[in-house]
Amino acid sequence: MNEIELETVLTQVTAALRSLRPDAVCALRLVDPDAGGYRLAGTEGFPAAGRILVVPFGEGLTHVVAETRRPLLVENNQRDPRAIPGHWSAVPELTTYYGVPIDAAGEILGVINMNFPPSTPPTADEQASIGMVATQAAVAIRNARLLAERDERCRAAEALADVSGALAQSLDADVIAQRVADMVRHLLRASGSLIFRSRPDAEELVTVAVSGELAPDFGRGVVFPGGSGLAGVAVRTRQVVATPDFLTDARVVLPPDLRRSLEPAADRAVLAAPLIVQDRVIGALSIRDQTGRVFRDRERALARAFADQAALAFHNAQVLKESSTRQAQLEALLEVTRELSAIQSVESLLGMIAETCGRLLDSGSVGFRLLADGELVVTGKWGDAGTIMNTRRLKIGESLSGIVALTGEPLSVTDIANDPRVIPAHREALRRAGYKRWLGMPVKIGGRLVGVLSIRTRRDQDFSEGDLAIAAAFASHAAISIENARLYEAITGKNARLQEQATELEAKNAELDSFAYSVSHDLKAPLVTIEGLAGVLLEDYGSQLDERGAHYLQRLQANARQMERLIGDLLALSRIGREARSPEEVNLADLVDGLQAELAGLIQARGVKINIREVVDLWGIRTQIEQVFSNLLSNAIKYAGENASPSVEIGAIDRGDLIECYVRDNGIGIDPAYHSKIFEIFQRLKEVEAEGTGVGLAIVKRIVEAAGGRIWVESAKGQGAAFYFTWPKSGAKERAGGPGE
Ligand code: ADP
């Protein structure tokens, strides 16, 4: 059973009454709290003209019957003061009234009103019959209502589920709006329904979905002046509103043309609900039906529910559109700034971010203040932010940015030009520039506040949730950029300092080398002269000198020679870095043979046996390799000590990408305490008398390390010494551009 079946019940009731007394007329009124009275639900024989659709509660004979819950017979209703004057004027000859309450177990559902000719009032039997019809009607109406209600609830729930399902599936707001319009019309059995969108700036309503047969004036895309029609009332009052006839409703404003064109329409009952999203009215849902229809509470609730769905659909579509364009723009921006953040200053970087933020949020004024020395200093601005943020420094807590810094929370302000928290200089500038809304976002790095982003608009609307999210994204983007720039600065600063130090060191070393070279060179000439003259003196005047004198001269000569050696060593040392010769394949066996020949005197004097073990070729500057082995070999001989059978082993082992060379002796050995000392220049151990300068091992170390190798000694006092060094293989070749393997 549904609404239609209720109607059938009512038709049957009125038909039964009519057949009981064909000369009478009857009108069945139902209690209707929504309509505020007794609504006309069925009539028989009662002319249309002069009908009152709703008899307000408290008025007329209907009310007396309902109130007293008893049948009422009035012989001449024209004279009864309780009757509504003129109500029955349409049937002046039927002046005898008989009314019976429709009583469903104590609940008055309505009243049966009948009018008879005064000559033939209802007999007692007839009254009893009418009473029975009323009782039957009560049961039938109650059942029909209960069933209809249940039925309707089911359908409403299904329809709502359908719409929200569509909402979840489609993001096309127009499609969903159409679905809502169709559903709600169907559900409320209305002749038509419409969905309007409010135009943001112009106060107009535009139809975006139309369902049912409506006058062409109501087609899709038709624009209505703001506030007109019942939809206008719904938008203005933000309430669900209904009227049985919008032409006679005092609240409804209609432009004269529209009013005239709507006069002939038969469906002038309207139910309208505003579309509200986040407290903003964005349109209206309007349902039209037969003039006189009174929309009930449940129907109003249903309209509201559907209006909410439609509003949500529009909102979602809007958010989607905004977020996808914004997303694209944001990504483009991020791409650009990511590249720029390495080379831009923080200030210009923030200026760029401010600009993009301003363009996206339709603001002409965006700026950053960064925390410096406990104050908020303008750093990066766009639009007229320079004029507006005319106080360069703000204290924490001062003005709106100061409040954001203090609380660490976003702040959205509606009437910025009149906000007492804004400092007067800013307020004046804001007023002059016509700004209305203000949004402040804290800029935080790892929870620590580093600044405040502020955005101003001239818009009337508040910043939306979406705007807030965008602003927050820019604030964190700024935070990242600031951090990046700082890191970049720190790193490049450190690198530059290191670079500087390295260059300085290199220069100093080069200076030292060239100093050593020139000093040694310059010293060499007079030394050669001293040595030569000492020789001449000894030779030509030796006979004139006594033994002592000759000894002094010999010592002079020896010291001069020692000094010459020293100078030679120093020269060799200073030359290592700037060897002009190119590397070559050096055969170690040949090289050691050559050295043995050179040192033959020393070797023989000491009776040292030299053994060459495994040998491989070395790639490098021949003179340098010679110098290394020459120094190590002569040391091994020099420091052979008292050993009866001194011996030296020389070898080179292939260790993959490097060669390990060694020179091992069974001489006096070196206390491990001095193992690193001996490689330093002028460091000699005074254990045995041996000619030397203390430069030899320094030269060896420098040559080995310059080639990319490493040198170390394994020894203990009295246990002989083993000097090892590594010599790169391929690396040395590649560096020298020599033949590959
Ligand atoms: P020097 O001109 O004195 O030989 P070096 O730099 O070649 O200078 O050697 C530094 C010191 O290391 C030497 O004075 C010596 O005390 C010690 N030394 C070098 N080679 C050996 C070795 N094979 N056995 C023992 N001591 C050595």
Residues whose N, C-alpha, C, O or C-beta is under 5 A from the ligand:
A	BS01	ADP	N635 A636 Y639 G667 G669 I670 I678 Q683 R684 L685 E691 G692 T693 G694 V695 G696 L697 A698 A721
